[in-house]
Amino acid sequence: MNTIETMKIVPGMKILVRVDFNVPLKGTEVRDDNRIVAALPTIKALLEKGAALVLMSHMGKIKWGKVSDEEIEAQKAKNNMEFALPVLAKHLEGYTVKFCPATHGEELKKAIAGLKAKEVLLVQNTRYEKGESKNNPELAKEWASYVDGFVMDAFGSAHRAHASTYGVPEALKAEGKPVALGYLMEKEVKNLGACVKGDVHPYIAILGGFKVSDKIKVIDSLLEKCDKILIGGAMAYTFKKALGQPIGTSPCEDDQLEYAKKCYASGKIVLPVDSVIANDFDNPTEIKVVDEIEDGFQGLDIGPKTIKLFEEEIAKAKLIFWNGPTGVFEKPEFQAGTKAVCKAITENKEAFSVIGGGDSAAAAKEFGYAKLFSHVSTGGGASLEMIENDGHLPGIDIIG
């Protein structure tokens, strides 16, 4: 594995570091700087070696296509990478941190050419370029031509073969220039790798979230490796309906019923035995705990019997992978299940526990349990695809 430690760096060498600064915003303010903080060990290590750093990341979504130029500009204004500059500069106090508003052309070329050793240039949102998500070879070659090496440290984008995550290192490797994984990527590969191998038992997976269809491949993969898969969240109701159980007005994917039935036949699926239900999602006037969901009600969290069942399974585990809350944890009335899962996992001191990013990571942080997990992934989609694809992701494989 090519890493920073094996990379030969001379003072002034220009390194493009693909970071994940896709941070949540409130207007123009960074609401949570966790992703910036996560990149600091790699950034500081390279600066200490005398490198001149070019930091690239996407922020938000720019929906190209049949939209007006005004709409594109409005999207760009909302997802301006310059919003992250003050936070980055604060964390890198003592270093010169600059910003380049251009994503290609002479202005970017000059900004990078003028960089000195131990200086940092944050480049505007890569998705300002239409060719970024299409891995446009000309764009990738242009970016690669400005630097002497590449470090991939954006795990949250490693499952996408974009110009900045795949095309640039591909072009640099073809020229014999060094490419490497950053410390954050190394950590993700190592810790998620335990869940990919699945050679520690009992191995328990906890899956929640909305759709079964979003997680078919990961369910298939985990069924081969896990001893038990605990199903919560809205996806549980598709399984329940597949087994002929009443689900009221709970969300259900009717086109996944046969798949759910097939999965259940494995004997590894553990479903909720009771639910917290309500007569309305937005403005409930009646909330209760039931074994069977009544007509006119929908399930919004697992009930106390299920919590006890899940706690018993979690307590036996030596390896735990969790992706997806068990209920609508954003609402206090329906967060008991997710909170209990957090508590149960962190109380099992014998288990290596991994949160596969996304809403589960947000819940663990909100409830104060995040630091008690063995590993909290910075990429929800990437962590799932890594499980699905037996450890392979485009942004990892291209580094070699």
N, C-alpha and C positions, 0 to 999 in steps of 0.2 A: 504494500500500500504506500503510495507516494504521500508524504506528509511534510509539514513545515520543517520538521527536524531533519529530513533528508534533502531538503531544498538548499541549493548553494546560492546564497544571497550576498552580493557585494554592495557597499554603500552607494546609494543613488539609483539602484536598480528599481525600475518601475514595475510594480506588481498590481494587477487588477484583482481585487478581492470582490467576489460576488457574495454580498451579505444579504440578510433578510431584514430590511427596515420597513417592511409592510406593517407599520404600527397603527393601532387604532387612534383616530383623531376626534377631537371635539372642536369643530371649526378649524382653526389653524394651529391648535395646541395638541401636542402629543399626550394622549390620555394614559398610555401605558408604555414605558420604555424598556420592557423586558427583552425585546428582540435586539435592541441596540446594545444593551448590557451584555447579552449572550455572545455578541460578536467581539467584545472588547479584548478577551484574552488573545485571540488571533491577531487582531489589529495591533495591539501593544507589542506582541512578540515580534512581529514583522518590523515595526518601527524601531525597536531596540536593536534589530540586526542592521538598521540603516536603510531600509527600503523606503521608496517613495510610493505611497499608496493611492490607487484609484479605486474608490468604492462605488459599486453599482448595485442597485436594487430596484425592484418594482414597488409600487405603492398603489393599492386599490385596483380597480379595473377600469380600463379604457375600452369601451365597446365600439370597436370600429364596425363599419358596414354601412347599411342604409340609414345613416343619420347625417344631419347637416353639420357643416363646419362649426357653426355656433355651438352645437351640442357637444362636439368633440372638445372644443376649447373649454366649455363649462366643466367637462369631466376632468380635463387636465388641471384646471384651476383648483378643483376639489382635491386632487391627488398630487399635489406639488411636493416633491421630495425636499424642497428647501425648508418645509415645516420641521423636518427632523434635524436640521443643521444646528440650532442652538443647543439641543439636548446632546448631540454628538460632541460638539465643541466643549460643553461643560464636562463631559466624561473624559475628554482628551485634553484637559487643561495642561498647559505647558508645551503643547504641540501646535503647529500652525495648521488650521483646518479651513479649507477653502470650499467654495461651491461653484459648479459650472452649470449654467442653465441650459446649455446646448447638449444634445444627445448624439450629434454627429457633426461632421464638417470641420471647417477651419478653426472655429472657436474652441471646440473640444480638443482638437489636435494641439493647438497652442497652449491651452491650459495644462494639458498633460506634459507637453515638452518642457514647460517652465517649472515643473515640480522639482524640488530639491530633496535630498535625503531627509528622512524623518518628517516629511510634510504629507498632508492628507488632502485629497480632492474628492469631495462627494459630488457625484454626477446626478443630474436630473433623472427622474423616474424613467426606467428603461422602456416602460410601456407607452411612453410618448412616441415611441417608434413602432409603426405598424408591423414592421418586420421582426420585432422581438419575439412575439409568441409563435411566429411561423418559422423561426430559426432561419431567417433570411441569410444565405451564405455571404452575400456582399456586406451586409451590416456586421456580421460576426468577424469577417476578415478585416474590416475597417477598425473595429474596436481592438482586435488582436494586434494590428500593425502599430498601435500606439504604445504597447507595453512589452516588457521583457519576460513576463511570467504571469501565472494565474493561480489563485487560491480559491477553492470552492468552500464556502462556509455558510451557505444558505440551505439548510436542510429542508425548510418549508417549501422550497422551489426545486428540490432535487429530483422530483418525479416528473418534471416538465423539461422536455428537450427544446429549450428556447435558445435564442442566439447568445444570451449572456450566461447561460448555465451549461450549454453543450457546444454551441458553435464556436465560441471563443477558445475554450481549451482544445477543441478538435483542431482548430487552425494553428494554434501555438505548438501543439504536439507534432504536427506535420512539419513544422520548421525546426524541430529539435529543441524548442524552448521548454523550460520546466513548468509543470502543473502539479498541484498538490491539494490535499484536503486540509482544511483548517481544523482547529481544536474542537469546535462545536460539531463539525461533521464526524470527526473521529469518535467523539463521545456518543453521538447518535448511532453510528454504525456498530460500535461495541455493545451498547446497552440494548438496542432493539434487536441486535444479532442474537441475543439470548432467547428472545421470543420467536425469532425466525427459526433457530435450530430446534427449540422445544425439546431439548434432551434432559430437562430437569422435571421431575414429577413428584407429586401431582401438579399438573399445569392447568390452571383455571383461566378462562377468558371471560370477561364481562362486556357484553355488547349492548349498547342502547342506541338512542337516536331515532330518527323518524322512519326511514325506509329500509326494508329488507333488500330491495333492489340495489341500493347503494353499496351493500356489503356482501353481495353474493360471493365474490371471489375470496374475500377475507374469511367468510364463514367456511367455505370449502377448504381453504388452507388450514384454518384452525381446527376443523373437525378431524383432520389427519394427525394433528399434533397434540391437541388438548385432551384432558381427561373429562372436563366438563366445560360447557359454555352456558353462562347465565345470561338470559335474555331479558332486558328491561326496555323502558321507553316505548314509544309508539309502535315500534316494529314488533313488540310482543303480541299485539292484537291481531296481526296477520297470522302469527302462529296459532293463537287461540281459536281464531275462526277456522283455520285449517283443520283443527281437531274437533270442530263442531260445537265450540263453546260460544255463548252469547257475548257480544262485545258492544252492544248498544250503538252509540254514534261515534265510537272510537275510530280513528283513522285505520284504514286497512287497504292493502294492495291485493286486490282480487286476482291479479295475474301472477301472483307469487304464492298462491295457496298450495299448489302441488309441490313447489320447491320446498316450502316450509314443512310440509308433511313428510317429505323425503328426508329432510335434515333431522326432524324429530325422531324418525325411525332409527337413527344412529344410536339412540339411547344416551347421548351425551348432552342433550339440550335440557336445561332447567328453566321452566317458565314460572311466572308469577302465579301464586295460588290465591291471592286476594289483591284488591286494587283500591286506591283512593279515587273516587269518582265525583263528578260534578255535573250539574244540569246545563252548564254553559261555560265555555272556555274563558271568555273575556270578563263576564260579569256573573259569576255563579251565585245563586241564591240558596243552593243546597249542595253540601259536600258531605260525603259519608264513605265509610269503609265497608266493602262487600266482597263476598267470595265470587259472586257472579254479577256481571255488569248488567244493569237494568236498561230497558228501553228508555230512550230520551236522555241517557247519561253517557258520559265518556270517561275512560280511564285516563288519569293525569299523573299518577305515581303508583309505585308498588305499595302494598299495604304492610302492616306489622308482621303478619304470618310469613310473607315473602321475605321481608327484611331478615327475620330469624333464619329462614331457610338459606338465604344467600350468605349470611354471616357464618353459618355452619360449614358451608362449602369453602368459603374464603379462608377460614381458620385452618383447613387441612392442607392448603396449597403451599408449594415451595417456589412456584413461579406464577406470576399474575400479570395478565395484559388486560388493560381496561380502556375501552373507547366507547364513549356515549353515556350520557346520564340516564338514570332510570325513570325520570319524570321531568316535569316542567320546573326545573330547579330555580328558574328566575323568579318564580312566584313563591312566597313563603309557605303557602298552604300545601304546596306540592314538592317540597324539597327534602322531606324527611328521608326518602329512599336513597337519594344520591348522597346525602350527608352521611347516612349509615354505611353506605358502601365505602366512602372515603375513610371513615373511622375504622371499619373492620379490616380493610387492607393494611392500613398503617399500624394497627395493633398486632398484626401477624409479623413478628420480628424474624421469623424463620424464612420468610418469602422474599424473593427478588421481585419488586413490583414496578411495573412500567405503565405510565399513562400515555396513550397514543395521541396526545395533543388535543386540539379542538375544544369542544364544550366541556369535556371531562377535566382538562387542565384548568379551564376557567373556573369550574366548580370547586376543584381542589384548592385553588388559590383563594377563592371567595370564602370558603369555610375554614381556611387556615391550616390545611393539611398538605399543601404542595411540597413543602420542604421535607416531609416525612416519607415521601416515596423514594424508591431507589433511583428512578429516572422519570422525568416529565419531558416528553418529546416536544420540540418546538414546531412540529409539522403534523397536523392531523391527517391530511390526505396523503402526505409522503409516508407517514408511519404505516398506514393501512396498505399502501401499495408495496411497501417493503416486505410486509408480511405476506401479501398475495404473491409477490414475484420472487420469493425465496431469497430475499436479501438484495435483489438487483433494482437499481434505479438509474435512469439515464445520467443524472448529474454525478453519480458515484462511479458508474462503470466507465465513463469517458476519461476519468482521471487515471484509473488503472493502479 
